Amino acid sequence: MRPRKVCVCNQISEEEILTSIRNGNDTLQKLMDDTGVSTGCGTCSSAILKILAKELKVSRE
């Protein structure tokens, strides 16, 4: 099964986003700088924020 692309413009998968978050990129801007996510049309930003919130909640528990 292919990884789900969250950012279609830049072909960035959810796994790539999770890896970036786990490497310390804990804001949308840091994720944008690290991966290029949400730097095209920006439609994926709400999905990125949901992934970010979920991952940060899990890692802090």
PDB file of N, CA, C and O in Angstrom:
ATOM      1  N   MET A   1       0.847  -1.194   0.000  1.00  0.00           N
ATOM      2  CA  MET A   1       0.000   0.000   0.000  1.00  0.00           C
ATOM      3  C   MET A   1       0.887   1.249   0.000  1.00  0.00           C
ATOM      4  O   MET A   1       1.834   1.357   0.778  1.00  0.00           O
ATOM      5  N   ARG A   2       0.561   2.174  -0.877  1.00  0.00           N
ATOM      6  CA  ARG A   2       1.331   3.406  -0.958  1.00  0.00           C
ATOM      7  C   ARG A   2       0.950   4.344   0.182  1.00  0.00           C
ATOM      8  O   ARG A   2      -0.206   4.384   0.604  1.00  0.00           O
ATOM      9  N   PRO A   3       1.942   5.107   0.684  1.00  0.00           N
ATOM     10  CA  PRO A   3       1.637   6.070   1.746  1.00  0.00           C
ATOM     11  C   PRO A   3       0.661   7.136   1.244  1.00  0.00           C
ATOM     12  O   PRO A   3       0.714   7.549   0.085  1.00  0.00           O
ATOM     13  N   ARG A   4      -0.215   7.565   2.121  1.00  0.00           N
ATOM     14  CA  ARG A   4      -1.191   8.604   1.775  1.00  0.00           C
ATOM     15  C   ARG A   4      -0.480   9.947   1.642  1.00  0.00           C
ATOM     16  O   ARG A   4       0.235  10.377   2.548  1.00  0.00           O
ATOM     17  N   LYS A   5      -0.683  10.594   0.514  1.00  0.00           N
ATOM     18  CA  LYS A   5      -0.112  11.920   0.288  1.00  0.00           C
ATOM     19  C   LYS A   5      -1.024  12.954   0.934  1.00  0.00           C
ATOM     20  O   LYS A   5      -2.190  13.088   0.564  1.00  0.00           O
ATOM     21  N   VAL A   6      -0.487  13.670   1.890  1.00  0.00           N
ATOM     22  CA  VAL A   6      -1.257  14.716   2.559  1.00  0.00           C
ATOM     23  C   VAL A   6      -1.145  16.010   1.756  1.00  0.00           C
ATOM     24  O   VAL A   6      -2.126  16.729   1.568  1.00  0.00           O
ATOM     25  N   CYS A   7       0.051  16.286   1.297  1.00  0.00           N
ATOM     26  CA  CYS A   7       0.301  17.467   0.471  1.00  0.00           C
ATOM     27  C   CYS A   7       0.468  16.994  -0.966  1.00  0.00           C
ATOM     28  O   CYS A   7       1.524  16.489  -1.347  1.00  0.00           O
ATOM     29  N   VAL A   8      -0.580  17.162  -1.753  1.00  0.00           N
ATOM     30  CA  VAL A   8      -0.568  16.687  -3.134  1.00  0.00           C
ATOM     31  C   VAL A   8       0.368  17.541  -3.995  1.00  0.00           C
ATOM     32  O   VAL A   8       1.060  17.008  -4.863  1.00  0.00           O
ATOM     33  N   CYS A   9       0.397  18.832  -3.772  1.00  0.00           N
ATOM     34  CA  CYS A   9       1.246  19.720  -4.581  1.00  0.00           C
ATOM     35  C   CYS A   9       2.714  19.306  -4.530  1.00  0.00           C
ATOM     36  O   CYS A   9       3.407  19.312  -5.548  1.00  0.00           O
ATOM     37  N   ASN A  10       3.177  18.948  -3.336  1.00  0.00           N
ATOM     38  CA  ASN A  10       4.588  18.617  -3.149  1.00  0.00           C
ATOM     39  C   ASN A  10       4.832  17.132  -2.912  1.00  0.00           C
ATOM     40  O   ASN A  10       5.951  16.721  -2.605  1.00  0.00           O
ATOM     41  N   GLN A  11       3.766  16.316  -3.058  1.00  0.00           N
ATOM     42  CA  GLN A  11       3.878  14.861  -2.935  1.00  0.00           C
ATOM     43  C   GLN A  11       4.496  14.433  -1.601  1.00  0.00           C
ATOM     44  O   GLN A  11       5.415  13.615  -1.571  1.00  0.00           O
ATOM     45  N   ILE A  12       3.983  14.992  -0.499  1.00  0.00           N
ATOM     46  CA  ILE A  12       4.507  14.696   0.833  1.00  0.00           C
ATOM     47  C   ILE A  12       3.520  13.810   1.572  1.00  0.00           C
ATOM     48  O   ILE A  12       2.334  14.121   1.682  1.00  0.00           O
ATOM     49  N   SER A  13       4.039  12.701   2.072  1.00  0.00           N
ATOM     50  CA  SER A  13       3.195  11.712   2.737  1.00  0.00           C
ATOM     51  C   SER A  13       3.028  12.020   4.223  1.00  0.00           C
ATOM     52  O   SER A  13       3.783  12.794   4.811  1.00  0.00           O
ATOM     53  N   GLU A  14       2.023  11.391   4.803  1.00  0.00           N
ATOM     54  CA  GLU A  14       1.795  11.526   6.241  1.00  0.00           C
ATOM     55  C   GLU A  14       3.010  11.020   7.011  1.00  0.00           C
ATOM     56  O   GLU A  14       3.385  11.614   8.022  1.00  0.00           O
ATOM     57  N   GLU A  15       3.626   9.940   6.556  1.00  0.00           N
ATOM     58  CA  GLU A  15       4.803   9.396   7.239  1.00  0.00           C
ATOM     59  C   GLU A  15       5.958  10.391   7.236  1.00  0.00           C
ATOM     60  O   GLU A  15       6.678  10.505   8.228  1.00  0.00           O
ATOM     61  N   GLU A  16       6.142  11.107   6.137  1.00  0.00           N
ATOM     62  CA  GLU A  16       7.192  12.128   6.077  1.00  0.00           C
ATOM     63  C   GLU A  16       6.910  13.249   7.075  1.00  0.00           C
ATOM     64  O   GLU A  16       7.829  13.767   7.709  1.00  0.00           O
ATOM     65  N   ILE A  17       5.658  13.613   7.210  1.00  0.00           N
ATOM     66  CA  ILE A  17       5.265  14.658   8.157  1.00  0.00           C
ATOM     67  C   ILE A  17       5.501  14.180   9.585  1.00  0.00           C
ATOM     68  O   ILE A  17       6.046  14.917  10.406  1.00  0.00           O
ATOM     69  N   LEU A  18       5.093  12.953   9.881  1.00  0.00           N
ATOM     70  CA  LEU A  18       5.295  12.397  11.224  1.00  0.00           C
ATOM     71  C   LEU A  18       6.776  12.313  11.568  1.00  0.00           C
ATOM     72  O   LEU A  18       7.165  12.611  12.698  1.00  0.00           O
ATOM     73  N   THR A  19       7.592  11.920  10.627  1.00  0.00           N
ATOM     74  CA  THR A  19       9.037  11.853  10.859  1.00  0.00           C
ATOM     75  C   THR A  19       9.588  13.233  11.182  1.00  0.00           C
ATOM     76  O   THR A  19      10.406  13.382  12.091  1.00  0.00           O
ATOM     77  N   SER A  20       9.150  14.227  10.452  1.00  0.00           N
ATOM     78  CA  SER A  20       9.597  15.592  10.688  1.00  0.00           C
ATOM     79  C   SER A  20       9.176  16.080  12.078  1.00  0.00           C
ATOM     80  O   SER A  20       9.963  16.714  12.780  1.00  0.00           O
ATOM     81  N   ILE A  21       7.943  15.785  12.469  1.00  0.00           N
ATOM     82  CA  ILE A  21       7.468  16.172  13.802  1.00  0.00           C
ATOM     83  C   ILE A  21       8.313  15.490  14.869  1.00  0.00           C
ATOM     84  O   ILE A  21       8.719  16.126  15.842  1.00  0.00           O
ATOM     85  N   ARG A  22       8.578  14.208  14.692  1.00  0.00           N
ATOM     86  CA  ARG A  22       9.376  13.439  15.660  1.00  0.00           C
ATOM     87  C   ARG A  22      10.822  13.922  15.719  1.00  0.00           C
ATOM     88  O   ARG A  22      11.529  13.659  16.691  1.00  0.00           O
ATOM     89  N   ASN A  23      11.254  14.622  14.687  1.00  0.00           N
ATOM     90  CA  ASN A  23      12.596  15.205  14.670  1.00  0.00           C
ATOM     91  C   ASN A  23      12.615  16.623  15.238  1.00  0.00           C
ATOM     92  O   ASN A  23      13.622  17.323  15.129  1.00  0.00           O
ATOM     93  N   GLY A  24      11.502  17.049  15.843  1.00  0.00           N
ATOM     94  CA  GLY A  24      11.472  18.328  16.541  1.00  0.00           C
ATOM     95  C   GLY A  24      10.764  19.465  15.837  1.00  0.00           C
ATOM     96  O   GLY A  24      10.712  20.573  16.372  1.00  0.00           O
ATOM     97  N   ASN A  25      10.226  19.235  14.674  1.00  0.00           N
ATOM     98  CA  ASN A  25       9.511  20.290  13.956  1.00  0.00           C
ATOM     99  C   ASN A  25       8.066  20.319  14.435  1.00  0.00           C
ATOM    100  O   ASN A  25       7.207  19.602  13.922  1.00  0.00           O
ATOM    101  N   ASP A  26       7.820  21.169  15.435  1.00  0.00           N
ATOM    102  CA  ASP A  26       6.559  21.129  16.173  1.00  0.00           C
ATOM    103  C   ASP A  26       5.608  22.286  15.882  1.00  0.00           C
ATOM    104  O   ASP A  26       4.692  22.548  16.661  1.00  0.00           O
ATOM    105  N   THR A  27       5.820  22.975  14.773  1.00  0.00           N
ATOM    106  CA  THR A  27       4.882  24.011  14.327  1.00  0.00           C
ATOM    107  C   THR A  27       4.678  23.848  12.819  1.00  0.00           C
ATOM    108  O   THR A  27       5.484  23.216  12.137  1.00  0.00           O
ATOM    109  N   LEU A  28       3.598  24.421  12.318  1.00  0.00           N
ATOM    110  CA  LEU A  28       3.347  24.361  10.880  1.00  0.00           C
ATOM    111  C   LEU A  28       4.498  25.004  10.112  1.00  0.00           C
ATOM    112  O   LEU A  28       4.937  24.470   9.094  1.00  0.00           O
ATOM    113  N   GLN A  29       4.986  26.138  10.590  1.00  0.00           N
ATOM    114  CA  GLN A  29       6.084  26.821   9.892  1.00  0.00           C
ATOM    115  C   GLN A  29       7.336  25.954   9.839  1.00  0.00           C
ATOM    116  O   GLN A  29       8.001  25.888   8.804  1.00  0.00           O
ATOM    117  N   LYS A  30       7.661  25.293  10.936  1.00  0.00           N
ATOM    118  CA  LYS A  30       8.838  24.410  10.945  1.00  0.00           C
ATOM    119  C   LYS A  30       8.650  23.249   9.978  1.00  0.00           C
ATOM    120  O   LYS A  30       9.591  22.858   9.287  1.00  0.00           O
ATOM    121  N   LEU A  31       7.440  22.696   9.926  1.00  0.00           N
ATOM    122  CA  LEU A  31       7.160  21.613   8.980  1.00  0.00           C
ATOM    123  C   LEU A  31       7.271  22.108   7.542  1.00  0.00           C
ATOM    124  O   LEU A  31       7.789  21.406   6.675  1.00  0.00           O
ATOM    125  N   MET A  32       6.786  23.308   7.298  1.00  0.00           N
ATOM    126  CA  MET A  32       6.885  23.897   5.961  1.00  0.00           C
ATOM    127  C   MET A  32       8.351  24.059   5.564  1.00  0.00           C
ATOM    128  O   MET A  32       8.740  23.726   4.444  1.00  0.00           O
ATOM    129  N   ASP A  33       9.158  24.572   6.489  1.00  0.00           N
ATOM    130  CA  ASP A  33      10.577  24.789   6.208  1.00  0.00           C
ATOM    131  C   ASP A  33      11.316  23.471   5.998  1.00  0.00           C
ATOM    132  O   ASP A  33      12.181  23.373   5.128  1.00  0.00           O
ATOM    133  N   ASP A  34      10.977  22.461   6.790  1.00  0.00           N
ATOM    134  CA  ASP A  34      11.685  21.183   6.737  1.00  0.00           C
ATOM    135  C   ASP A  34      11.274  20.316   5.558  1.00  0.00           C
ATOM    136  O   ASP A  34      12.120  19.697   4.912  1.00  0.00           O
ATOM    137  N   THR A  35       9.972  20.269   5.277  1.00  0.00           N
ATOM    138  CA  THR A  35       9.475  19.317   4.277  1.00  0.00           C
ATOM    139  C   THR A  35       8.938  19.970   3.008  1.00  0.00           C
ATOM    140  O   THR A  35       8.838  19.316   1.970  1.00  0.00           O
ATOM    141  N   GLY A  36       8.596  21.241   3.081  1.00  0.00           N
ATOM    142  CA  GLY A  36       7.962  21.906   1.944  1.00  0.00           C
ATOM    143  C   GLY A  36       6.453  21.729   1.923  1.00  0.00           C
ATOM    144  O   GLY A  36       5.777  22.187   1.002  1.00  0.00           O
ATOM    145  N   VAL A  37       5.932  21.062   2.940  1.00  0.00           N
ATOM    146  CA  VAL A  37       4.497  20.826   3.028  1.00  0.00           C
ATOM    147  C   VAL A  37       3.743  22.157   3.097  1.00  0.00           C
ATOM    148  O   VAL A  37       4.210  23.106   3.727  1.00  0.00           O
ATOM    149  N   SER A  38       2.601  22.223   2.459  1.00  0.00           N
ATOM    150  CA  SER A  38       1.709  23.386   2.495  1.00  0.00           C
ATOM    151  C   SER A  38       2.331  24.654   1.904  1.00  0.00           C
ATOM    152  O   SER A  38       1.917  25.763   2.243  1.00  0.00           O
ATOM    153  N   THR A  39       3.313  24.497   1.032  1.00  0.00           N
ATOM    154  CA  THR A  39       3.928  25.667   0.397  1.00  0.00           C
ATOM    155  C   THR A  39       3.442  25.862  -1.034  1.00  0.00           C
ATOM    156  O   THR A  39       3.866  26.793  -1.718  1.00  0.00           O
ATOM    157  N   GLY A  40       2.546  24.976  -1.484  1.00  0.00           N
ATOM    158  CA  GLY A  40       1.944  25.127  -2.813  1.00  0.00           C
ATOM    159  C   GLY A  40       0.651  25.905  -2.666  1.00  0.00           C
ATOM    160  O   GLY A  40       0.666  27.113  -2.433  1.00  0.00           O
ATOM    161  N   CYS A  41      -0.459  25.215  -2.801  1.00  0.00           N
ATOM    162  CA  CYS A  41      -1.769  25.874  -2.730  1.00  0.00           C
ATOM    163  C   CYS A  41      -2.222  26.137  -1.297  1.00  0.00           C
ATOM    164  O   CYS A  41      -3.051  27.016  -1.067  1.00  0.00           O
ATOM    165  N   GLY A  42      -1.687  25.383  -0.321  1.00  0.00           N
ATOM    166  CA  GLY A  42      -2.037  25.587   1.085  1.00  0.00           C
ATOM    167  C   GLY A  42      -3.284  24.866   1.548  1.00  0.00           C
ATOM    168  O   GLY A  42      -3.649  24.959   2.719  1.00  0.00           O
ATOM    169  N   THR A  43      -3.942  24.151   0.659  1.00  0.00           N
ATOM    170  CA  THR A  43      -5.176  23.445   1.019  1.00  0.00           C
ATOM    171  C   THR A  43      -4.961  22.417   2.121  1.00  0.00           C
ATOM    172  O   THR A  43      -5.874  22.151   2.904  1.00  0.00           O
ATOM    173  N   CYS A  44      -3.779  21.841   2.193  1.00  0.00           N
ATOM    174  CA  CYS A  44      -3.510  20.770   3.156  1.00  0.00           C
ATOM    175  C   CYS A  44      -3.206  21.278   4.564  1.00  0.00           C
ATOM    176  O   CYS A  44      -3.051  20.466   5.477  1.00  0.00           O
ATOM    177  N   SER A  45      -3.117  22.570   4.768  1.00  0.00           N
ATOM    178  CA  SER A  45      -2.685  23.090   6.069  1.00  0.00           C
ATOM    179  C   SER A  45      -3.562  22.623   7.223  1.00  0.00           C
ATOM    180  O   SER A  45      -3.044  22.354   8.307  1.00  0.00           O
ATOM    181  N   SER A  46      -4.868  22.520   7.027  1.00  0.00           N
ATOM    182  CA  SER A  46      -5.730  22.057   8.129  1.00  0.00           C
ATOM    183  C   SER A  46      -5.457  20.595   8.455  1.00  0.00           C
ATOM    184  O   SER A  46      -5.474  20.211   9.624  1.00  0.00           O
ATOM    185  N   ALA A  47      -5.206  19.776   7.442  1.00  0.00           N
ATOM    186  CA  ALA A  47      -4.869  18.367   7.679  1.00  0.00           C
ATOM    187  C   ALA A  47      -3.525  18.259   8.393  1.00  0.00           C
ATOM    188  O   ALA A  47      -3.355  17.418   9.275  1.00  0.00           O
ATOM    189  N   ILE A  48      -2.581  19.100   8.018  1.00  0.00           N
ATOM    190  CA  ILE A  48      -1.260  19.104   8.651  1.00  0.00           C
ATOM    191  C   ILE A  48      -1.394  19.474  10.124  1.00  0.00           C
ATOM    192  O   ILE A  48      -0.776  18.848  10.985  1.00  0.00           O
ATOM    193  N   LEU A  49      -2.198  20.484  10.410  1.00  0.00           N
ATOM    194  CA  LEU A  49      -2.390  20.910  11.797  1.00  0.00           C
ATOM    195  C   LEU A  49      -3.035  19.813  12.636  1.00  0.00           C
ATOM    196  O   LEU A  49      -2.693  19.654  13.808  1.00  0.00           O
ATOM    197  N   LYS A  50      -3.956  19.059  12.059  1.00  0.00           N
ATOM    198  CA  LYS A  50      -4.573  17.935  12.780  1.00  0.00           C
ATOM    199  C   LYS A  50      -3.546  16.854  13.084  1.00  0.00           C
ATOM    200  O   LYS A  50      -3.510  16.326  14.195  1.00  0.00           O
ATOM    201  N   ILE A  51      -2.715  16.522  12.108  1.00  0.00           N
ATOM    202  CA  ILE A  51      -1.661  15.522  12.315  1.00  0.00           C
ATOM    203  C   ILE A  51      -0.698  16.008  13.392  1.00  0.00           C
ATOM    204  O   ILE A  51      -0.306  15.241  14.271  1.00  0.00           O
ATOM    205  N   LEU A  52      -0.324  17.266  13.323  1.00  0.00           N
ATOM    206  CA  LEU A  52       0.595  17.863  14.289  1.00  0.00           C
ATOM    207  C   LEU A  52       0.022  17.802  15.700  1.00  0.00           C
ATOM    208  O   LEU A  52       0.709  17.380  16.630  1.00  0.00           O
ATOM    209  N   ALA A  53      -1.224  18.219  15.865  1.00  0.00           N
ATOM    210  CA  ALA A  53      -1.863  18.207  17.187  1.00  0.00           C
ATOM    211  C   ALA A  53      -1.959  16.794  17.741  1.00  0.00           C
ATOM    212  O   ALA A  53      -1.675  16.564  18.916  1.00  0.00           O
ATOM    213  N   LYS A  54      -2.352  15.860  16.911  1.00  0.00           N
ATOM    214  CA  LYS A  54      -2.481  14.471  17.354  1.00  0.00           C
ATOM    215  C   LYS A  54      -1.123  13.903  17.762  1.00  0.00           C
ATOM    216  O   LYS A  54      -1.008  13.257  18.804  1.00  0.00           O
ATOM    217  N   GLU A  55      -0.117  14.136  16.962  1.00  0.00           N
ATOM    218  CA  GLU A  55       1.215  13.589  17.252  1.00  0.00           C
ATOM    219  C   GLU A  55       1.812  14.226  18.500  1.00  0.00           C
ATOM    220  O   GLU A  55       2.424  13.528  19.310  1.00  0.00           O
ATOM    221  N   LEU A  56       1.651  15.520  18.671  1.00  0.00           N
ATOM    222  CA  LEU A  56       2.196  16.180  19.859  1.00  0.00           C
ATOM    223  C   LEU A  56       1.474  15.720  21.113  1.00  0.00           C
ATOM    224  O   LEU A  56       2.100  15.568  22.163  1.00  0.00           O
ATOM    225  N   LYS A  57       0.181  15.497  21.025  1.00  0.00           N
ATOM    226  CA  LYS A  57      -0.577  14.999  22.175  1.00  0.00           C
ATOM    227  C   LYS A  57      -0.101  13.600  22.557  1.00  0.00           C
ATOM    228  O   LYS A  57       0.093  13.309  23.737  1.00  0.00           O
ATOM    229  N   VAL A  58       0.086  12.746  21.572  1.00  0.00           N
ATOM    230  CA  VAL A  58       0.536  11.375  21.823  1.00  0.00           C
ATOM    231  C   VAL A  58       1.930  11.371  22.424  1.00  0.00           C
ATOM    232  O   VAL A  58       2.190  10.633  23.374  1.00  0.00           O
ATOM    233  N   SER A  59       2.830  12.184  21.885  1.00  0.00           N
ATOM    234  CA  SER A  59       4.214  12.157  22.345  1.00  0.00           C
ATOM    235  C   SER A  59       4.389  12.782  23.724  1.00  0.00           C
ATOM    236  O   SER A  59       5.380  12.504  24.400  1.00  0.00           O
ATOM    237  N   ARG A  60       3.464  13.606  24.146  1.00  0.00           N
ATOM    238  CA  ARG A  60       3.574  14.261  25.458  1.00  0.00           C
ATOM    239  C   ARG A  60       2.879  13.492  26.565  1.00  0.00           C
ATOM    240  O   ARG A  60       3.009  13.839  27.739  1.00  0.00           O
ATOM    241  N   GLU A  61       2.147  12.457  26.207  1.00  0.00           N
ATOM    242  CA  GLU A  61       1.434  11.682  27.234  1.00  0.00           C
ATOM    243  C   GLU A  61       2.338  10.644  27.844  1.00  0.00           C
ATOM    244  O   GLU A  61       1.914   9.898  28.725  1.00  0.00           O
TER     245      GLU A  61
END
